[in-house]
Amino acid sequence: MGKDSPPLPVEDLTPLQAAAELEYLALEIAAHDTAYHQQDAPVISDADYDALRQRNDAIEAHFPDLIRSDSPSKRLGAAPAEGFTKITHTRPMLSLDNAFDAEDVSEFVARVRRFLKLDPEEIVELVCEPKIDGLSIALRFEQGKFIQGATRGDGTTGENVTANLRTISDIPDTLPPGAPDMVEIRGEVYMGRDDFLSLNKRQVEAGDKPFANPRNAAAGSLRQLDQTITAKRPLHFFAYAWGEISHEPEGTHWDMLEKFKGWGFSVNPLARLCTDIAGLIKLYDEIAEKRATLPYDIDGMVYKINRLDWQDRLGMVSRAPRWAIAHKFPAEQAQTVIEKIDIQVGRTGVLTPVARLKPVTVGGVVVSNATLHNEDMITKLDVRQGDTVMIQRAGDVIPQVVKVIMENRPAESKPYLFLETCPVCGSHVHREEGEVAKRCTGGLVCPAQAVERLKHFVSRNAFDIEGLGAKNIEAFWKDGLIKNPADIFTLKDDHEREIRNREGWGDQSATKLFRAIDERRSISLERFIFALGIRQIGQATARLLAKQYLTLTNWRAAMVAAIDPEDEAYRDLIDIDGIGPSMAEDLIAFFDEPHNIDVLERLEKSLNVADFVPPETGGSPLAGKTVVFTGTLEKMSRGEAKARAESLGAKVAGSVSKKTDFVVAGADSGSKAKKAAALGVTILSEADWLAMIEG
Ligand code: IVH
């Protein structure tokens, strides 16, 4: 089944169709698990994810013979990410089955009653508490000391995040006397909404990507390899369950929550005991109502059988206990009208369509914008300006448009045509093969990208202009003194008086700045190319280009000629080792934009871009030779060795062949040294090599 075709009722599936769909679901769910648990970057909403799992469960229930060994129903989350040591949970960390309506809830209670063969008069008490949208954690205490904490991972093995957990103030370091000798407290680490919003603000200010929702922010913060970063993130913890314990508790779950409080843990203050379905539903409705005003995100309620002896008897099925269920809240949805579709241009030139909505309240938050992601999404939903749409906030801060209410579509409505030019600067927009995003090509002139590009232009590895850092660039840009890189070099001619009279500036600092700018009127070709900030053209590629074309005039002419894919210049470009078609496309797009050419021409007038000078290698014994490094070098890193060899005119290769001139063999060199010996290639020890390069 493809994601977009409506699913057949499970009863109508042939075994062949069922098997195919189970295979699809196993792969699909595994991919979403990885995105969610390891990359903290979900691609679908929780509701869509639940729907996939439900479909998988329904097919498996109907075709038990077809249950796969890699079935998602046998697995929880994703295996731990690289970077942390692994911890095997002594008792698996379980997940919960979901209930979506009152009927599912009463079926859960009925199942429990049937399983335990309870008399109809017997009261079933349930602990009810909000389902916190965070990440579950196990905390091990021995002799009253917190000794180890782990994420859930795949339920069996998680990541050792002890050091990071120690930075959370809700997690006690020691338990009071009377606590069990050994206990594993389980619960949820989460980030409050306000803290999440301020963290995102800081992320954006620092030029980092904001998190999609508080859950991702909490997970991303807890899984920092550097615990000092975690310490700066305001994380909290609610305790709600336990794993291994030295004395199995008796009595009730509720008693345990009380004990947790006595041991210094936070237990959710909204937890209640209920004795019938009506009570559960009443509490569910009350908390659903409060949901938007709570300081943290919740996505449902959890109901747990209170009596521990019953929990014991009920046990678990595959990945979830029979004694608990999660009653999910529906995604918060609302209907409104799209007044306008705007295109926003991000700092890297990506064009993002945004629906400007008639303000509407969704789950307590007034929403007036929704993202439409990209051109494909607009086409898929056939969203148009003036449409009435259903929007939803599914854990995420930025709501999405779910569907168009076609009955309300105005008669004069026309399909939305995506822009062919940038709404900010008028440059062409370009969509690369295999990419969903369209980008503005006006890199040097587009105001939406300008400031960031300017900062790059003056940065350390580019023009490196003293006294013209990010802060001044921003201020000058805001006041219209520098709008594109060429303006930097005409700043004195155009705005000298203004700068000398600027607040916080004086004659002295202005003179210093003009001098610093003058000092950079001569620049190497490779730095110049890098400074332009063309997409994908980093320092290494800039150097490759400089080495190939030698002069700015040559390079520019070749890039302009390469716009025609039939031209020899295009072949020459993609033949450069290290430059592929996708980089070539970005280079061409840059030169195909007249605004960029204007700036380049102005820059050429102000600057002296020095021709590329091949490194002086004449007398070097390595000039023109091919060198392979193998084994561990003691005196320098591989990276440094490679750079040194290249600076002396050698080519560094990764494998030994007949063309290899020298193999430098460090400690523990293996097959490469053997192959070199077999081919009769000269093998140098590290000492020989050092003598050669230093001599
Ligand atoms: S009880 C064996 N209680 O929801 C029962 N889980 O979808 C263990 N969760 O893995 C879970 N709030 O990460 C429980 N009050 C709560 C919860 C809660 C959030 C999470 C937990 C669990 C997931 C299942």
Boltz pocket constraint, residues with backbone or C-beta under 6 A from the ligand:
constraints:
  - pocket:
      binder: B
      contacts: [[A, 94], [A, 95], [A, 96], [A, 129], [A, 130], [A, 131], [A, 132], [A, 133], [A, 134], [A, 135], [A, 136], [A, 187], [A, 188], [A, 240], [A, 241], [A, 302], [A, 321], [A, 324], [A, 326]]
      max_distance: 6.0
